[in-house]
C-alpha cells in the first residue's frame, strides 16, 4: 500500500520519534494527523502544538523533541541537544561557577608496574562482583523493607468485606453466616539511591552504577540520581534491562563525571523540586558519598535534616568505612551522623549490596 | 476515531481560549490547543505540572465553558472500583430481602446502585465532565483499571452487564508527576505540560483573580515570586500563592503598612515552610525589591 504523499512526513516523524526512544504509538500518529486537520493548520506553530499535545513529550525533553520536529518538517538537520535539566530546577544550581578539583597524582597507579598478575586480579575481581550482583539481585526483592499499603486484599484483616459477605449471604438465602474480611496489602518501600560522582569518589562510581542497575531491575520502586556539580536523574536510563546499554545511556546523561562535590547544594536542589522530594517520602534513602564537602557543612546538614524528616530511614555508605578503624572525621560527616540510621561501608558494590541486604531499621550504629 | 470540529460552537483553540477567559481562566495557547484537541478528538486530556500551577482550575474552567457539572474523583493510594465507579447499597439490599419474605425482589435494580464519579460521567456524558485529580497519588492497580475505562468508555457490572456511554464523556486527568504514569495511559490521552506562567501572564492572572490588587503591585509581586522560585525551596510558591500574597499585601497596605514592609509582613501566605522562611529571611528585602543580593 502506498501512502498519500502529504502524509509521508507525519509517518516519518512518528518513526523518527520511535528511533529516538519516544513513545509514539500508531494511535498517537493517527491523532496527530487528525489534530493537524482540526487546527487548519494555519502555521507551523499549529503543527508543532498538535505534535506536543498528541505525543506528549516530557518537559525536560522538549528541546530534543523540537529538534526532531524541525528535522522532519523543516528539513533542518541539527544535532540534537543533550537532554536538558529537569523542568523546574532552580537556576541557582548550574555548573558555570565551579572549578574542578584536581585529583591527587598518586591516586592512579600507572605504567609499567601494572603486571599480568595484577590484571588477573582485576579480572577475578570483576567476576566476583558479577557473581555478587547476581546474588544480590536474587535476594534483594525479599530483603528490601516493606510497608503496609492502603490497598486491601481478601484475607484475615480487621476490615469487613461487605461485597463478599453479601454474596456469601445470598447463597444462604439471606442468612448472615459469617463476616468475611479484608486486610491491607504489603508493598515494597520506595528506595532512593543518591550517588556522589565527584572526583574523590572516582574509583567507585562505575561500580556504584552497576549496583544501581541491579537494584533498579530487581526492586519495585527504585529511583537513582547522581550528584556532582549537577543533579541528574538516571532511573529511566537504568531501567533498560541490558546492563551495558543501560550504563552507557546513564553515563551519556551525566555531564559532570569526576567534578567537584557540592553535595549539600545538590541535595537542596533535589529537595526543592517537589516531584523529586516526593521520591524520598517514606523511602529508604541510600547516599553513596565520602562526605568530603567543599565549603562549610551548613548546607549539607540543613539538607540532610530535611531529608531525614521525610524519609523512612537514611543510610550513608562511604568508601572510607572499609577501614575498620573508621570514624567520621570531616566536619560535614560529623555534623550529619546523628541524623543517619546507619553509617556504613560503601567501598565496593559487594559491600554496598551487603549493607542494603542486611539493613534493619532501628539498629543504629 | 470520531472527530467533531465544533463543540458547542467552539471551533478552534482561540475561541476556546476566549471562552476560558470569560470563565476567569487565562490559558496560554498551548493549553488551549491541547484542550480543544481533546474535546474534538474525544480523548481524555492529561494535564501535568508542578503543584499550584492551576491544573484543577483549568478543569473547572473547561466545565464552566461547556456548561456541565464537574465530577471530581480525588485519587489516593488504594482507591478502588467501589470508590471510583459504583457500589451496591448493601444495607438497603439487606433490608429489602428481610422485607420481601417469600416474594421476588430484584436486588440489582437502580435503587440499590450507588453511582460513583466514573459511572456518573458515563451515564450522563452531556451533563457532566469527569476530573480525575492527582492520578499520580493512586497506585498501579488503579491505573490499570482506569485504562480499561478510558479505552472504550464502558463499565461492566457483573450483575447488570456492560454500561456504555452514548458519547465519550469529557475526561480531564491531572498529575503532579511524582511518578511516571503508565505509557499505555499516556498514549490514550492528549497531553499538556503546564509550567509556571510567564511574568506578564501571571500579573494578568493576579489582577483577574483579585479585583483589589493594583497593576503596579501585581507586577512587583510577580517579579518577587519569580525570584523566590529560583531559590532552592522545599515548597516553591504556586500561582494561587502569588494571588494570595498580592491580596494580603494590599490589605496590609490599606491598614497603613508602607509598601515594601507590607510585602515582607505578608510573606507567610507565600512561604509556608519554616525552613524556607529561615532560608530566605536574611535576604528577604533583596528578594522582594529585586536589588542584587
Interface residues (C-beta under 8 A of the other chain):
Chain A: X23 X25 X27 X28 X30 X31 X34 X35 X37 X38 X39 X40 X46 X49 X50 X52 X53 X54 X55 X56 X58 X59 X87 X88 X90 X91 X92 X93 X149 X150 X151 X152 X162 X163 X166 X169 X170 X174 X187 X221 X265 X268 X269 X271 X272 X274 X275 X277 X278 X279 X302 X306
Chain B: X1 X3 X5 X12 X13 X29 X30 X33 X34 X36 X37 X38 X40 X41 X43 X46 X48 X50 X51 X76 X77 X78 X80 X82 X88 X90 X93 X94 X97 X98 X107 X139 X141 X176 X177 X178 X179 X183 X186 X187 X188 X189 X190 X191 X192 X193 X195 X196 X229 X230 X231 X232 X233 X234 X235 X236 X275 X279
